[in-house]
Amino acid sequence: SFAYFTIKDRLPQILTRVIDTLHRHKNEFFEEHGEKGVEAEKRAISFLSKLRNELQTDKPVTPLEDELPDAALWNQYLDYQRNLSNGNGEPSWFQSPWLYVECYMYRRIHAALAQNPPIDNFDVFKEGKTQNFFESQEAVIALCTYVQELLKNIEDLDEKKLQEELFKLLQVSLWGNKCDLSFSAGEDSSQKCSPLQSLENLLPYILVNDMEKLWSLLVSTKKRNTEKSNVRIDIILDNAGFELVSDLVLADFLLSSKLADEVHFHGKSIPWYVSDTTKHDFNWTIKKLQAANHMWMSRCGINWEGNLKKGVWVYHDHMFWTLPHDFSSMAEVAPDLYADLQKSNLLLFKGDLNYRKLTGDKKWDYSVPFHQALNKFHPAPLCSLRTLKSDTQVGLKPGQGEQIEATDADWMVSGKYGVVQFDVAV
């Protein structure tokens, strides 16, 4: 299975890159922290080398030994997996659910640094995220220019034109999800050309396209909420770099077109899945745009900083997003987060990992309804914008998946296909 290939090949590659990154920063750690920094780096590397060995030799998954706030929840989850294994012994790297062991690896990478001050705040994935941003410059410029030109006359756009523009920016945000560093095991995955030019050609690759439903929801919500309360949209973020810029552009449009009054962003509280957005990445991206010597890029950065100051954009992170649980257990494990999401008029879930957690990462029949696969996770109307990079997919028409499979064996894992999949809360 693709899961097997991931655990066998991709995850050890990622760990090797992490170890290499720490090696390369040895002098920097020495300059900043003296011998203590070098000692911490050695300890972190030894911890990660041991982890890589455990993974490659299919050792049992061990309880977390750190004192971090989520350790108890992780260890409870390990007990839950032990009970699931029906007496087959301990959960191990090749004998356990892929989603669980993959999340567990990233949590152990975090522990390797968190337990080794003074380098405990070092983000081992930061270089890759920064590089992705700079190597996607042309695409970022094209997108910032497009949205700034669009916003000049946004007041004059009729409903049909607004809908067209929303659909365009939803697609840019969808295909922005191809820029994923955990998928390429950290290899270059930047967006080189303007994403707007290829939308027409990519349309046939959207296997479920619920953009019309999304539009109807936004328009009816806006009409209903004229008097009373703010229309709130939440974006559960995926990758930093170009994808994050495409999400911020979408959020800017939603606000400027008055389809939303406030946008809430949800990122990761620790470095995660190589390129996932943390608070640092979020703020860094806006600062970098502000400081750019391109007029429209810096205008975007300045406006977005303003949105944060005014409180119409809000950034959150919550420990739940970096736990191994799928979203159907959110109400129980993180009731505060679930209650917060219930205040939203629309939740946009970006990317493949969020999709796997929405659907429980199971081997569903392709035609099982999305609503059913969500397993009672319905805090608010929600939509997944996801390019397919793992072999779980639901909500297709009968025979649709089989038909694609006949001509394209890798269709579920290549990132070539996407979905804009919508579900109304009940």
ZINORQUI-V538878 format. One record per residue. N is the residue number from 1. RES is the residue in one small letter. NEAR is the number of other C-alpha atoms within 12 Angstrom. Layout:
n=N res=RES near=NEAR
n=N res=RES near=NEAR
This chain:
n=1 res=s near=17
n=2 res=f near=23
n=3 res=a near=28
n=4 res=y near=24
n=5 res=f near=19
n=6 res=t near=29
n=7 res=i near=35
n=8 res=k near=27
n=9 res=d near=21
n=10 res=r near=29
n=11 res=l near=40
n=12 res=p near=32
n=13 res=q near=27
n=14 res=i near=38
n=15 res=l near=42
n=16 res=t near=27
n=17 res=r near=29
n=18 res=v near=43
n=19 res=i near=31
n=20 res=d near=21
n=21 res=t near=27
n=22 res=l near=39
n=23 res=h near=26
n=24 res=r near=19
n=25 res=h near=26
n=26 res=k near=27
n=27 res=n near=19
n=28 res=e near=20
n=29 res=f near=27
n=30 res=f near=22
n=31 res=e near=14
n=32 res=e near=15
n=33 res=h near=20
n=34 res=g near=17
n=35 res=e near=19
n=36 res=k near=22
n=37 res=g near=29
n=38 res=v near=27
n=39 res=e near=24
n=40 res=a near=31
n=41 res=e near=39
n=42 res=k near=28
n=43 res=r near=27
n=44 res=a near=37
n=45 res=i near=35
n=46 res=s near=24
n=47 res=f near=28
n=48 res=l near=36
n=49 res=s near=27
n=50 res=k near=23
n=51 res=l near=36
n=52 res=r near=32
n=53 res=n near=20
n=54 res=e near=26
n=55 res=l near=36
n=56 res=q near=26
n=57 res=t near=18
n=58 res=d near=22
n=59 res=k near=21
n=60 res=p near=24
n=61 res=v near=33
n=62 res=t near=28
n=63 res=p near=25
n=64 res=l near=27
n=65 res=e near=18
n=66 res=d near=22
n=67 res=e near=15
n=68 res=l near=22
n=69 res=p near=19
n=70 res=d near=29
n=71 res=a near=26
n=72 res=a near=18
n=73 res=l near=25
n=74 res=w near=34
n=75 res=n near=25
n=76 res=q near=20
n=77 res=y near=29
n=78 res=l near=30
n=79 res=d near=21
n=80 res=y near=19
n=81 res=q near=30
n=82 res=r near=24
n=83 res=n near=16
n=84 res=l near=17
n=85 res=s near=17
n=86 res=n near=13
n=87 res=g near=10
n=88 res=n near=14
n=89 res=g near=17
n=90 res=e near=24
n=91 res=p near=31
n=92 res=s near=30
n=93 res=w near=34
n=94 res=f near=29
n=95 res=q near=27
n=96 res=s near=32
n=97 res=p near=31
n=98 res=w near=34
n=99 res=l near=39
n=100 res=y near=34
n=101 res=v near=38
n=102 res=e near=38
n=103 res=c near=36
n=104 res=y near=39
n=105 res=m near=41
n=106 res=y near=37
n=107 res=r near=39
n=108 res=r near=42
n=109 res=i near=44
n=110 res=h near=38
n=111 res=a near=37
n=112 res=a near=38
n=113 res=l near=36
n=114 res=a near=29
n=115 res=q near=26
n=116 res=n near=26
n=117 res=p near=23
n=118 res=p near=23
n=119 res=i near=35
n=120 res=d near=27
n=121 res=n near=23
n=122 res=f near=32
n=123 res=d near=35
n=124 res=v near=41
n=125 res=f near=41
n=126 res=k near=34
n=127 res=e near=29
n=128 res=g near=37
n=129 res=k near=41
n=130 res=t near=34
n=131 res=q near=25
n=132 res=n near=39
n=133 res=f near=41
n=134 res=f near=27
n=135 res=e near=23
n=136 res=s near=31
n=137 res=q near=31
n=138 res=e near=23
n=139 res=a near=32
n=140 res=v near=43
n=141 res=i near=36
n=142 res=a near=29
n=143 res=l near=40
n=144 res=c near=42
n=145 res=t near=25
n=146 res=y near=30
n=147 res=v near=37
n=148 res=q near=28
n=149 res=e near=18
n=150 res=l near=28
n=151 res=l near=28
n=152 res=k near=16
n=153 res=n near=17
n=154 res=i near=25
n=155 res=e near=15
n=156 res=d near=14
n=157 res=l near=19
n=158 res=d near=13
n=159 res=e near=19
n=160 res=k near=15
n=161 res=k near=17
n=162 res=l near=27
n=163 res=q near=27
n=164 res=e near=19
n=165 res=e near=29
n=166 res=l near=36
n=167 res=f near=30
n=168 res=k near=31
n=169 res=l near=36
n=170 res=l near=46
n=171 res=q near=43
n=172 res=v near=46
n=173 res=s near=45
n=174 res=l near=49
n=175 res=w near=43
n=176 res=g near=50
n=177 res=n near=48
n=178 res=k near=43
n=179 res=c near=49
n=180 res=d near=43
n=181 res=l near=41
n=182 res=s near=40
n=183 res=f near=35
n=184 res=s near=26
n=185 res=a near=27
n=186 res=g near=34
n=187 res=e near=23
n=188 res=d near=26
n=189 res=s near=33
n=190 res=s near=36
n=191 res=q near=37
n=192 res=k near=26
n=193 res=c near=21
n=194 res=s near=25
n=195 res=p near=38
n=196 res=l near=34
n=197 res=q near=19
n=198 res=s near=20
n=199 res=l near=24
n=200 res=e near=15
n=201 res=n near=15
n=202 res=l near=23
n=203 res=l near=26
n=204 res=p near=17
n=205 res=y near=27
n=206 res=i near=29
n=207 res=l near=32
n=208 res=v near=34
n=209 res=n near=30
n=210 res=d near=28
n=211 res=m near=33
n=212 res=e near=21
n=213 res=k near=23
n=214 res=l near=32
n=215 res=w near=29
n=216 res=s near=22
n=217 res=l near=31
n=218 res=l near=34
n=219 res=v near=27
n=220 res=s near=17
n=221 res=t near=27
n=222 res=k near=27
n=223 res=k near=18
n=224 res=r near=16
n=225 res=n near=20
n=226 res=t near=16
n=227 res=e near=10
n=228 res=k near=11
n=229 res=s near=17
n=230 res=n near=23
n=231 res=v near=32
n=232 res=r near=35
n=233 res=i near=43
n=234 res=d near=42
n=235 res=i near=42
n=236 res=i near=43
n=237 res=l near=49
n=238 res=d near=50
n=239 res=n near=54
n=240 res=a near=51
n=241 res=g near=50
n=242 res=f near=51
n=243 res=e near=48
n=244 res=l near=49
n=245 res=v near=49
n=246 res=s near=46
n=247 res=d near=46
n=248 res=l near=48
n=249 res=v near=44
n=250 res=l near=42
n=251 res=a near=41
n=252 res=d near=42
n=253 res=f near=43
n=254 res=l near=39
n=255 res=l near=31
n=256 res=s near=30
n=257 res=s near=31
n=258 res=k near=31
n=259 res=l near=37
n=260 res=a near=35
n=261 res=d near=33
n=262 res=e near=33
n=263 res=v near=43
n=264 res=h near=38
n=265 res=f near=38
n=266 res=h near=38
n=267 res=g near=37
n=268 res=k near=34
n=269 res=s near=29
n=270 res=i near=39
n=271 res=p near=43
n=272 res=w near=42
n=273 res=y near=46
n=274 res=v near=46
n=275 res=s near=49
n=276 res=d near=48
n=277 res=t near=48
n=278 res=t near=38
n=279 res=k near=28
n=280 res=h near=28
n=281 res=d near=38
n=282 res=f near=43
n=283 res=n near=27
n=284 res=w near=24
n=285 res=t near=41
n=286 res=i near=33
n=287 res=k near=22
n=288 res=k near=29
n=289 res=l near=33
n=290 res=q near=24
n=291 res=a near=19
n=292 res=a near=22
n=293 res=n near=15
n=294 res=h near=20
n=295 res=m near=19
n=296 res=w near=28
n=297 res=m near=34
n=298 res=s near=25
n=299 res=r near=29
n=300 res=c near=40
n=301 res=g near=34
n=302 res=i near=26
n=303 res=n near=31
n=304 res=w near=39
n=305 res=e near=29
n=306 res=g near=19
n=307 res=n near=25
n=308 res=l near=25
n=309 res=k near=13
n=310 res=k near=14
n=311 res=g near=16
n=312 res=v near=29
n=313 res=w near=30
n=314 res=v near=30
n=315 res=y near=32
n=316 res=h near=28
n=317 res=d near=27
n=318 res=h near=28
n=319 res=m near=29
n=320 res=f near=35
n=321 res=w near=39
n=322 res=t near=42
n=323 res=l near=40
n=324 res=p near=40
n=325 res=h near=37
n=326 res=d near=34
n=327 res=f near=35
n=328 res=s near=30
n=329 res=s near=27
n=330 res=m near=33
n=331 res=a near=23
n=332 res=e near=17
n=333 res=v near=26
n=334 res=a near=24
n=335 res=p near=18
n=336 res=d near=17
n=337 res=l near=24
n=338 res=y near=25
n=339 res=a near=17
n=340 res=d near=24
n=341 res=l near=36
n=342 res=q near=25
n=343 res=k near=24
n=344 res=s near=33
n=345 res=n near=38
n=346 res=l near=40
n=347 res=l near=41
n=348 res=l near=41
n=349 res=f near=44
n=350 res=k near=48
n=351 res=g near=46
n=352 res=d near=46
n=353 res=l near=45
n=354 res=n near=46
n=355 res=y near=42
n=356 res=r near=39
n=357 res=k near=36
n=358 res=l near=45
n=359 res=t near=38
n=360 res=g near=34
n=361 res=d near=31
n=362 res=k near=25
n=363 res=k near=22
n=364 res=w near=22
n=365 res=d near=23
n=366 res=y near=29
n=367 res=s near=23
n=368 res=v near=24
n=369 res=p near=22
n=370 res=f near=37
n=371 res=h near=26
n=372 res=q near=24
n=373 res=a near=31
n=374 res=l near=39
n=375 res=n near=25
n=376 res=k near=24
n=377 res=f near=31
n=378 res=h near=33
n=379 res=p near=33
n=380 res=a near=28
n=381 res=p near=33
n=382 res=l near=40
n=383 res=c near=43
n=384 res=s near=49
n=385 res=l near=46
n=386 res=r near=50
n=387 res=t near=46
n=388 res=l near=38
n=389 res=k near=35
n=390 res=s near=36
n=391 res=d near=37
n=392 res=t near=38
n=393 res=q near=43
n=394 res=v near=38
n=395 res=g near=31
n=396 res=l near=28
n=397 res=k near=20
n=398 res=p near=15
n=399 res=g near=16
n=400 res=q near=21
n=401 res=g near=29
n=402 res=e near=20
n=403 res=q near=16
n=404 res=i near=22
n=405 res=e near=17
n=406 res=a near=12
n=407 res=t near=11
n=408 res=d near=15
n=409 res=a near=16
n=410 res=d near=21
n=411 res=w near=29
n=412 res=m near=31
n=413 res=v near=28
n=414 res=s near=24
n=415 res=g near=30
n=416 res=k near=30
n=417 res=y near=37
n=418 res=g near=41
n=419 res=v near=41
n=420 res=v near=42
n=421 res=q near=40
n=422 res=f near=36
n=423 res=d near=35
n=424 res=v near=26
n=425 res=a near=24
n=426 res=v near=14
